[in-house]
């Protein structure tokens, strides 16, 4: 197939999933193609950007000075130090793993300074033998590795409450989600060693921060895939991510993966802490609140093109983004360039698996027409990502947590992109 027979598979120029050949790509890029000075290189010349003998080695690698990507929307509540959130710059990243230094943060009373040698994890309550574990002791236990996303249950909430008000970028809207390779001790091993007494049904997890963040975890989850995480992306947890140890509950809302974990109390009922009563509950249209809605729903977001990552010359552009689900494995992501009137299947990349993010891609031949880009994901349970309108109908506009509606980006004829539900 040559460049004259690129047949769209859906409205507004979405192209087939097969790889484009070089002739088609360069034709689509038009004036954007770059001619390289191959003759100068063949003659042994050195481009101007290859000067100097280089710099010395460093003990810990850091990004190039030319790369200035950092977390965004860093904000603390007035009168506090570090009680707030910062977001992952999703549009600036590739692949599916978030660098540890760019993982989103959510703190309720700043980041504590903890002496790893003195820190202990206590397990008590309805157990036969209360136990205390040092970091050194936990390192001797069997470790497991999990590639999983972690998402704040308040992620994307602005799109449900007031989607027409802010013209925000993808990081500000959806950046309270990240993916890491987590390594730690299965919590089931520690609980079995302590011995569970009859009536045990819940585990109360408490952190060592000044807020003593506490959440009630069903015992069934604790005995399933929960881990006491010690490492993230190959190195020790960073202080902002829970050093020296944190609870990690795959697929559950991020607040429950308690950082700086200091104790686990086994009980016969939930503790009804402030962070599972006044916060992290789902307000329904009739005024009641749904409680213990732990699992994060199926979700996707186009990261490019998006606000701040617009289009230039007419031609072929990749539409790319991320999809994830706490209910199962991502099986399908569809992309539309006409606001959802027609859809085409995107290619999926990454190891995948239950609770793991995947990256999706779709070639798009943009010819200067206004367009509305949107994606929707489907997971292995058959659940499909809803529209914002579906969520408003089900929950009302006052809902705050567990927003997983489809994100729409409006592209103008000039190539500008903005958040839009109009």
ABEGO torsion letter per residue (X at the ends): XBAAABBBABBGGBBBABBBBAAAAAAAAEAABBBBBAAAAAAGBBBAABBEAEBBBBABBBBBAABABBBBGBBBBBGBBGBEBBBBBAAABBEABBBAAABBBBBAAEBBBBBAAABBBBBBEBBABBBBBBAAAAAABBBBBBBBBBBBAABGAAAAABAAABBBBAAAAAAABBBBBBBBBBAAAAAAAAEBBBGBABBBBBBABAAGBBBBBBAAAAABABBBBABBGGBBBBAAAGOABBBBBBGBBAAABBBGBABBBBBABBAGBAAAAABGBBBBAAGBBBBGBABBBBBBBBAOBBBGBBBBBBEBBBBBBBBBBAAEBBABBBBBAAGGABBBBBBBBEAEEBGBBBBBBBBBBBAGBBBBBBBBBBBAAGBBBBBAAAAAAAAEAABABGBABBBBBBBBAAGBBBBBAX
